Amino acid sequence: MRKVTLENYQTENQILNDESRTRYLRTANFLLAMTEVSDSAVLPRLNADEYMVIAPPDIKIAVTAGDEHIMSDGNDLFIVPPGVSSVEVKGRGHLVRIFSNQATDLMPLASNHADYVHGAPEVAALKPWPQPLEGYRLRHYPLERYVDVRSPGRAFRSRNLMVNITDVYPGQRDSKKLKPHSHQDFEQITLTCAGRFVHHLRTPWGIDSTQWRDDQHLDVGSPAALTIPAGLIHTSQAMEQGCWLVDIFGPPRVDFSLMPGFVRNADEYPMPEAPTV
């Protein structure tokens, strides 16, 4: 089984300019770009397909795509259409961008790119879902508007990606109510955005005992990102009040999409005609 990669976003990697730095982490189908901004940054892009931008609270952001221009004070999700776009940020913090593997210029910049030079046969290929009902446009979702106590978590999808943005945890997650699980043929990146978490990981045993691995219990702060390979049993436990994280997938998850009301923008992005879980 493929090994996990943990990135703690406190050290330098690629310097974009004097005021920001970006680090990249990938899976077979998508890429996380984390830009640390100390004052301001402008991030232009010519992209083949849609990508996502998550701005944390208290960071001012302006996103431009074609003739569209949207400004906000942070705590937002943007879905940016294909083509020319730009993200301008002012403040101090980490800006999140998520790209599919169609961003072929960025994928080789990932710190774990060497893990994928021989492909990933265990992962189902990314096949884009149907186009949005009203066509491509710059989409803006202020996250505080999508909190629903009846449906914890806030999932959003595009044609090629899905994010599940958790609500803020009121305290430590109950150790008696964790939900360890695995994914048969897709990967995940879990991005901790605030607070302390423990990622509990278990590699299933096969017939070759020399390949068995001990359980892992990774104590991480924020921000940090963890790749979760297909087949790995995992669950994440918030350890204090104020924690929240983002789970990232590509393509969108069918099981989440079949849950009524769970995907907050499901009315904009239709599912495939015959989805399989």
Buried (B, 14 or more C-beta within 10 A) or exposed (E): EBEBBBBEBEEEBEEBEEBBBBBBBBBBBBBBBBBBBEEBBBBEBEBEBBBBBBBBBEBBBBBBBEEBEBEBEBBBBBBBBBBEBBBBBBBEBBBBBBBBBBBEEBBEBBBBBEBBEEEBEBBBEBEBBEEBEEEBBBBBBEBEEBEEEEBEBBBBBBBBBBBBBBBEBEEBBEEEEEEEEBBEEBBBBBBBBBBBBBBBBBBEEEEEEEEEEEEBEBEBBBBBBBBBBBBBBBBBBBBEEEBBBBBBBBBBBBEBBEEEEBBBBBEBBBBBEEEEE
